[in-house]
Amino acid sequence: GSLAEGRAFHSATRLPDGRVLVVGGIGEAATLAEAEVLAEVWDPTTGTFSPAGSLTQGRAYHGATLLPDGRVLISDGSPPGSPGTPEIWNPLTSTFSPAASLPGGAAATALADGRVLFIVDATFGDETTPTAQVWDPLADTLSPAGSLAMGGTEHATLLVDGRVLVVGADVGADDPSSDLPALAEIWDPATETFSPAGELLTGEYYYSRATALPDGRVLVVGGSAEYRAADEWPGDAVLTEVWDPATSRFSPAGTLDRGRFLHTSTLLPDGRVLVIGGAEHHVFGGIASAVVWDPVTSTYSAAGVMPEGRSSHTATLLPDGRVLVVGGVDMTEADRTLASALIWDPATATFSPAGSLAEPRVEHTATLLPDGRVLIVGGIDWTESQRSAGAAEIWDPETATFSPAGELDASRWGHAAVLLPDGRVLVVGGAWRRLSEIWDPETATFSPGGELARAREARTTAALLSDGRALVISVAYDGNIAQGWSELWVPTSESFGEAASLDISDRQYHAASLLQDGRVLVVGGKNGDGEIGSAEVWAP
């Protein structure tokens, strides 16, 4: 269907009866002062839009919160002049009415118990501390709910455990126009208080690796600080850290034998973590050694040496506990791209040959299939004029050999690959590709899997969620400006839809790890200002 009026920066809210309420926004060629007042409802049974009342004043960039009784709260945003008074849409009458008792210019978040948390922003440049208030829509009462340590604009996200993650900026009264460091706090509905949400102890690094542990914690290993000034360069990260979802805090977890980035970090069946290869800045050549992290002692021990150093390779845990290492680049020989594969044996902590790819590749993906084989997709050969690989290959554990497995419609590197519940593999992003592709194990062929809203830069991350959807996180560019984009791939329609973006929207080269409760932890990375030392939690 089609809207009666085209609009952008509006809100869309799914109602309990399956319809969708579309409110406000800015029409084509309109200004913010001409924000839409008309609301429309989309009916899934007819696929059409119909009028649903009008706001008392137009607004865009606002929030829309579904209340327990089916009404919709419209808050914050930028109507002409000021954020104005919140309004409530009534589904029985399709009309809006002012909610004068509620705070204007405040971000609203629906809580698990039906109440609504308002984050009331401090005046920009003022020393006033932002505050929180909780509104009970059934009793129509508003009560104080704590104060934030940060100032400035906030973004609030409901977590699966009922807490709320609030991310904003530390506004300095002396120079409010300066760059503002991102901060995060957690609001707890049980105590109605805020607490910090975590900063990496090692500081700001990218190319770290994050590995989910059996107990729900996440181990963060290594990383680079390449883009800092020479006199400020601290060396690649050697301190490893563990993030605890119960506290949203990082704590020390041992020290690597040396700084590493572009390495792999693989969880072993016994709970240990195998760290293989990588590179080290200001040291010529790749790293050939491997180490194992012990969760009981939080210490590392030697775990074998490869025939050559390699980085940007893949490491895949096999069903029998061994680890398959494929491809990568050997920086000791003019960035020679590798075709060789190795097997790491946990019984002997040694590496042995495991066949060779038909095409050398780096920045590829390796996906363990249900039958124990490993699918290798995409990649690039840095040695041969940076030629990207379009052919996929399958490694067979019975013969330790590779064989052809179909051709991508569009070659790519730095992409992500997700094993779907039905055994197919979703390949998405990388090398500025919008079109995703799905590999079918029955035919060993690729077919279209839906288009992203934006073509993605290389080094996309993706995580399969518990409901079968896939979260895709990467960076797209609008001109020369990097913008973070998160999208959700829906298996029933094999299409992408918008997902909540990262609070540091242009974060790239980060690490992402699926948590046991369905959330996704995003750690580190870099943007135009340098390395990032914070972490964020994405909630479905």
N, C-alpha and C positions, 0 to 999 in steps of 0.2 A: 504493500500500500504506500500511499504518499501523504505526508503532512500537508495540512492546509497552508502552512507557512514554513518555508525552510528556516533552519535555525542551527546555531552552533553554541557550545558552552552552556547547554541546557542540562536538565536532569531527566532521568528515566527510571521509574520505580515500578517494580513488579508488585502487583496487588494480590491479595489472597485468592481472588477468583481467577487469576491467570492473566488478567489484562495488564497493560503497562501504561502508567501515567507519565506524560511528557510535559514538563513545565519550563517556561521561561526560555532564555537564550538570546542570541543576537542573530537577526536575520541577515540575509545576503546584502552586502553593501551598507549595512546599518552600523551606527555607532553605539557605544555603551549607553549613551543617553536615550537610545531608542530601543532598549531591551524589550523583549516580547512580554506581553501580559497574558496572551491566550494560552490555555492549557488544552491538551488533547489526550484522548485515551485510545490506545490500540487494542483491538479485539482479536485474539488469536483464532477464533472460530471463523471470522470473515476476512481477516488479514487487512482490515481497514481502520482508519482513524476517524474519530468523531469529536466534536467540541466537548470540553469538560470544565467550563467555567473560565473566569479571568482573575488574575492576581489584582490586588488593589494597586500595585505598582510593579512595573516591569523589573526584572532582575536577571542576571547571568552570573556564572561562576558560583552558584549557590549550592546549598546542600539540601537533600530531600531524604527524610527519615520516615520509614513506615512505622506507625504506632501499633500497639497490640490490638486496638479496636478497629483497625483498617483505615484509619485516617492517615494523612501524610503531612508531616511538618516540613515547611519550607523555611530555611534559615540562612543567615549570612548572605554572601553574594555581593554584587555590586550594582544595585539599581541607581538611578540618577540621584546624585547628591550625597547619599549615605547608605550604609547597609540596611537601614530601615528596620521596621518591626517584623518579626517572624509571622508567618501566616500558616493556617491549617486548612487543608482541603478535605471536604466531607464527601465520601463516596455515595452517600444516600441522596444528596442534593446536587452534587457536582458544583459546589460553590466553595470559595475561599473566604475565610474570616480572619481578621487580625488577632494575634496572640500577644497583646500588649504587655502581659505580665512576664513574658520571656525576654531574655537579654538579646539585644540586637548586635549584629556584627560578631556573632559567636559561632564556632564550629560545633555541630551537634552530632553525637554518636549514640545510636540505640544500644542499650545494654541488654544482657541476656535475660534480665528479670523484667524487661518491659519499660524500665525507666530510660531517661535520656540524659546523657552527660553533655553539658555545655562547657567548652573551653573559651573563656572570655578573655580576649586578647588585650594585652597592655597597650597603651598608646605608644606609637612608635617614637623612640627617643626619650620617653618618659621613664622614670625609675619605678613606676608602679609595677608590681608583680602580677602576672596573669593569674587568674583564679579559675576554679572549676565550680560549677553548680550542677545539681541533679534535679531534674524535673520529673515528677510523677504524673503522667498524663491522665490517669484514672482519678486521682485525688486533686489534680491540678494544683500541686504544691511545688515550690522551688526552695531548695535548701543548699547551703554552702557545702563544698566537697573538696576542700584543700587548695593549696597554692603551688604553682610551679616554680622551680629554681630558675628556669630559662625565661628569657623575654622574647618578644617578637612574634612572628606568625607561627602558628602550630598546625599540625596535621595529626588527626587521631584515628587509630585503627583498633577495632575490637578484636581481641585475641580469642582463641578457642576456649581458654580457661576462664573467660569472663573479664579478664583484665583489659586495660586499654593502653596501647602504645602511642605515646605522643611525641612527635618529632618536630623540632623547630630550630630557631637560631638564637644565639646569645647576643642580644642587642646591646651594644655599648652606647651609653649616653653621650660619650665624648665624640664619637664619630659614627653615627648611624648609617652613613653611606659606605662604610668599609665592608670588606668581605666578612661574612658572618659564619663562624664555625657551626656545623650541624651538631645538635645535641639531641638526646633522647631520654625520655622518662617513662616509667610505667605507673599507671594509676590503678590502684587496687580497690575494687568495690567493697571489699570486706572492711577495710580500714579507712577508705576514702582519703588516701594519701598517695603522694608521688614518690618514686625512687628512681635512681639512674638505671638506664637500660644497657649500659656496657660500652666500653671503649677498649680496643686492643692494647694490651700492656706494652707490646713491642713497638707501638707507634704506627706510622703510616707505611703500608706495604701493599704491593699488588703481586699478582701471580702466586698468591698463597694457595694452599690446598686445604680443603675442609672435608673431614671424614666423620660421618655419623657413627658413634660408638653404640654397642648393644644396650648400654644403660641410659641412652637418650641424650648424653652429652655429645659435643662436637669437638674434635681435635683439629686445630689449625696449625699447619706446618709450613715453615719457610716463607719466602716472599722476597721481592726486590724493592730497593729504594733508589732505582737508577736515576730518577728525574730530580733528585735534590741537588743543590749546589755542591760543588766538589768539596768545599770546606765544611759542609754540613753532612756529608754522606756517612751514614753510620755502619755501612756494610750490610750485606744481605742478612735476612733474619735467621738467627740461630736459636733464639728462645721460642719454644712452642707453647701453645696455650690451649686450654680447654674451656669451652663455653657451656655453662650450665643453664638449661631452660627453666629450672626452678627459681633461679636467682637473676637470670639475664645478665650474668657477670662472667668475665674471663678470669682465669687463674693460671699461674705457671704450670707447665707440664713437661719440664725437662729441657735439655739443651742438645741441639743437633751437633754432630761432629764438625760441621762446617756450614756456612751459609749456602742455601740452595733456593733456586727458583726454576720454573719450567720442569719440575720434577713430577713424579706421581706419588700418590699416597693411597694405599690399598688396605682395607680392613680384612684381616685373616680370620678363619673360622674360630680360632682360640681367643679372639679379642685383641690380639696385637695388631699393629699397623706397620706395613712394609713401605718404606720410602726408598724409591729407586731413582738414581741418576740426577739429572738436572744440570744447571749451570751456575757459575759464581762470577759476579762482576769483578772486573779488574784482575781476573785470573784466566789466562789463556787456556781454552779447551773446555770440554764438557767434563762431567763427573761420572766416573765409571762405577763407583761404589754404591752399595745399598746398606741401609740400616733398618733395624726393627725397633719400634717403640713398644715398651711393656706397660700396660695400664696399671699394673699393681705397684710398680716402683717408679713410674714416670721417668724412665731412663731409656737410653738408646744403646744398642749393641750392634757390632758389625754383622752384616748378613750377606757377604759375598761381593765379588767384583766382576763386572761385565768385561768382555774382550775389548770394548771401546767405550768411551764416554758417550752418553746420549741424553738429549733433552727433547721436550715436546713430543715424547713418545706416548704410547698408551700401555696401561698395565691392567690386565683383566683377571680377576679371580676365577679359576675353573672349579667345577664341582668336586674334584678330588683334592682341593686345597692348594694346588700349584698355581703359579701366576704366569700368564702369557704376556711377554713384553714385545711390542711390535713397532717397527719404524723409529722415527725420530731423526735428530740431526746430531752429527759428530762435529763439534766446533773445533776440534784439533786439526781438521783437514779442510780448511776453507768452507766451513759450513756444509760438509758433505752429508746429503740426505741419505738415510739408511733404508735398505729393503729387508734387512735381516730381522729375524724373530728369535727370541730366547725364552726358555722356560726356567723359572726359579722354583727350586724344590725346597719346601720348608723342612724336610727331614735332614738335608745336608747343608742348607743355606748356600747353595751354589747355583750358578747359571749354566745352561747347556743349550746348544743350537736347537731350533724348532722350525726350520724351513725359511724360505725367503719369499717376499712379495714379488709379483710380476713387475710392479712399479714401486720404486722407492717413494716414500711419502712421510710428511710431517703435518701436524695439525689435522689429522684424520680422527675418526671415531672408531671404537671397537666395542661391539655389543655382544654380550653372551646370550646365545639363543637357548630356548628350553631343551634342545637336544644335545647341548654341550659344545656345539660348534661356535665359532666367533666370527661375526660379520664385520669386515673392515670397509668403511665407506669414506670416499672423498680424500682430501688431503692435498698437499702441494709439494712439488720437488724443487727445493731452493737451489739445487745444483744446476738444473737444466732450465735456465731462463724463467724460473718461477712458474713452471707449467703445473696447473692444477689437475688432479686426477678425477676422471669421470667414471672409471670402472671400479666396481666393488669386487671384493674378494672374500672368500670363506676359508677359514682355517679349520682343518679337521683334526681333532685330538687323536684319532686312531692312527693316522698316517703322518701327523706333524707336517702337513703340506697345505699350500694354498691353492684354490681353484677359482675360476671366474664366477661371479654372482650377480651379473646384470650391469647395466649402464645407467647412470643418473641422466635425467633429462638435461640437467645443467650441472657441470662440475662445480665443486665448492670445497672450501677449507675453513677451519675455525668454526664449524657448525656444531650442532648438537644432535644426538641420536637417542631416541627413547624407545625401549622395548614396550610394546603395548600388551594388554592382557591377553589378546588373541594370538600372540606370537609374531605379529607383524612389527616392523620397525619404522617409526616416524623420524624423518630426517628434516631438520628445520634450520633456517638462517645460514649465516656464514657467507663471506665473499659477496655481500650485497645482494643476496638472493631473497626475493619475496615468496616465490613459490616453494612450498614444502613438498616432499615426496614420501611415499610409503612403499617400503620394500616388503614383498610378499614371499614368505619362505616356500610356498607351494610351487610358485612359478619362477622364483629367483629373478623377478622383474620389479621395476619401480613404476608407480603411477602417481598422478597428482594427489596431494593431500590437503589442499586449501592454500590460500594466499594470506601472508601477513599484511597488516595495514601499511607497514613501511618496510622497505628493503633494509636488511640488517648488516651491520659491519661484521667482520669476522669475529670469532671467539664469543659465540652465543652460548648461554647456559640454558638448560631445560630440565625440569623435574616432573616425573609422573606423580600425580596426586592420587589419593586413595579412591577417588570416585571415577578414575579413568581419564580425567582430563590431564593436559600437560601444560605446565607454566613455562613460558619462554621469556627470558630476560636478556636484553642486549641494548645496543645503542644504534640509533639512526641519526642521520644528519639532515638538518634543514639549512641548506647553504653550507656555511662553515661552522654552524652551531650544532654541537652534539646534544642529542635529546634522548633520555632513557625511555624505553618503551617496554611494557610488559603486556603480554597477550596470553590468552588461554585457548588451547586447541580443544575442541569438543568432539569426541569420537563419534557421536550419533550423527552429526552433520558433516564431519570431517572439514570443519571450518574454524576460523579464529575469531575471537571476540576480545574486547578490551578487558584488561585486568588492572588492578591498582598499581600505579607506578612506584618505583623506589623514591624515597624522600630525597636522596641524592640522585637526581634523575639522570645525570650523565655518568654514573658509575660504570666502569668497564674493567675487564681483566680481573674480575672479582672471583670469589669462590662461592658456590651455592650448595647447600646440603638440606635434604628433606628430613624433617624431624619426625619423631614417632607419632606426634599428635596431628600430623598433616600440615603443619606450618613449614615454611622454608626459610632457613637462615642464610643471609647473604653477607659475606665478610670481605672487608678490604677492597682492593681495586685501586683505580686511579681515574682522574678526570683532568680537565684542562688546568686545574690548579695544582696538580701533583698527586702523590699517593694519598689514599684515604685510610684512616685509622679506625673507622667506626664499623659497626655491624647493624643490620636491620633484620627484622623478622617480617616475612610476608604471610598473612593469614588468608586462607581461602574463604 
